[in-house]
Amino acid sequence: MKKITLLGAGCWGVTLGALLFKKGYSINFWEYDEKKAEELIKKRTLKRLPHLKLDKEIKISTDLEELLRESEILIFAVPSQVFRETAKKALIHLGEKIELIISATKGLERKTCSRMSEILKKEFPENLKNKIAALSGPSHAEEVSQEFPTAVVIASENEEVLTQAQKIFFSPFLRVYTQKDIIGVEFAGAAKNVYAIASGISDGLNLGDNSKAALLTRSLAEMQRLGEKIGAKKSTFLGLAGVGDLVVTCYSRHSRNRQFGELIAKGKEKEKALQEIGMVVEGFYTVESLCQLAEEKNVELPIAKEIYQILFLKKDCRLSMRDLLSREMRAE
Amino acid sequence: MKKITLLGAGCWGVTLGALLFKKGYSINFWEYDEKKAEELIKKRTLKRLPHLKLDKEIKISTDLEELLRESEILIFAVPSQVFRETAKKALIHLGEKIELIISATKGLERKTCSRMSEILKKEFPENLKNKIAALSGPSHAEEVSQEFPTAVVIASENEEVLTQAQKIFFSPFLRVYTQKDIIGVEFAGAAKNVYAIASGISDGLNLGDNSKAALLTRSLAEMQRLGEKIGAKKSTFLGLAGVGDLVVTCYSRHSRNRQFGELIAKGKEKEKALQEIGMVVEGFYTVESLCQLAEEKNVELPIAKEIYQILFLKKDCRLSMRDLLSREMRAE
């Protein structure tokens, strides 16, 4: 069976690795952080995924060269803000056998506002550009690792890549749908984390189920509005990578972005809230890019803008929510 | 101020009546059930809405003639299956002053599959047909009655009616958006109750957040597919009356349809489950119409069909969910 290297041994990466190992693939993990790698080698599990055990045949290392020489499939599961440097490092050691490169990271790079597959296309040579796919959809690792039924989306402009990637991930409890709109899939997957922070703030302020649903509806409209301006398809936002992922991230107790918003609403300083969650809160980094993109494309994003003001300009949460909810009466 | 008669003194009717009274309208309630009317006259509140008190100036009666003679605005908040007979009764006594007729009921009539405004158009004379509107959106009475911020939709084909109805309901905590697509608004408001039963079943079987989000995504697609075939606009399903109301009904602890599904999944007989909830579970009646409409219009609704089979053909919930989740791999 094919050799797969996973870059990043966080919850999602480890979950995917365990799933693919069970399907018979040869699995390697690369982890940047030596301490984390050592701990994973020793314990073979993560604190947040107590049900999961990585088999001893799965290799975990901080040495990219050794891992990548023979790899046929590469899966990125690193935080979005270190995606580009990881891609650059990986490229140096990438062997001849590589046939598929998949991003399982959801976010937008700061400053450039790039999607993850855009970074790959920018950094990787011509012969690799048509081997790229993105994995998205409502898929909390806590549940996938316990084999709860889950449906995900694999996106690529290349039909062959789609078919190949679909077969790799497919399993009895994981349904994999294909999508040609990689722009929409990646953009929605990044943006929803920002709106999950808004949902968390609504939870923290006890605004109730009605206004949380209204907020989610408006969030979806915002995502779609800006998404279309950058080339995404409208219909993608109605699918698993759009509304599906948005709903799970806004409503699940597993969602760190939602949880972060809740802590903020309860008066916690953002640094302390990030620390308390102890894992990367992608929406915290994405909100800046989202607002920047909106300005470039001349699109209004009232909710994202309020989240930015709360997190970076110390605007009061309550005031933000009041401002959002009291915008003038009008047609939908 | 104008005289409003509310037909039906259930949770939603009573909530709307209290809100409109506070805005200065003269409010009358008509309640079919004498015992319920007497209790409401005495207690001035409903068990499920302990925070709410109806002012003594609000009249509650079972005598339609007396109430309707001077009414200028009529609001229907009766269950969908008694909507037509209520409309027929009301028509007999309707005075000359009537200028607006609003349906706040969400459902489809059995056998005819009619939306509530369709029933009104069928039963009412020509001069009243252009005074009709429908109220919808994510608005659990338990929260609106406590003045939690809420956003609703008022729908009508008539611009003047829209503006008038928007002004009637608007209040500092209730934002009212207008929508010209009354077909989409009413159809979505009815269909979502069926899909909330599906969500409840997923909850009852502990299928997890990932599959619940996938189920909601597919539910929205089903609603939209059939909705478009009966003349609804696609975009309506992305709005408050579509995804907004669907989300709140699938996720809120206040939702009786969700709760009903949960009880069914836990093995309760449907009659006992209906009894335990003690209020009308609209989705239970709507599922039949939904499946009938789907057959007439030649649209596939896998989720609604499974709910029908569970409720009326004794199909096992677990088997239904497995069948839904194991449909063949394909593009979104």
Interface residues (C-beta under 8 A of the other chain):
Chain A: G137 P138 S139 H140 E143 V144 F148 P149 T150 A151 V153 Q166 F170 P172 R175 V176 Y177 T178 Q179 K180 L207 G208 D209 N210 S211 K212 A213 A214 L216 T217 L220 A221 Q224 F237 L238 G239 L240 G242 V243 G244 D245 V247 V248 Y251 S252 R253 H254 M321 L325 S326 R327 M329 R330 A331 E332
Chain B: G137 P138 S139 H140 E143 V144 F148 P149 T150 A151 V153 Q166 F170 P172 R175 V176 Y177 T178 Q179 K180 L207 G208 D209 N210 S211 K212 A213 A214 L216 T217 L220 A221 Q224 F237 L238 G239 L240 G242 V243 G244 D245 V247 V248 Y251 S252 R253 H254 M321 L325 S326 R327 M329 R330 A331 E332
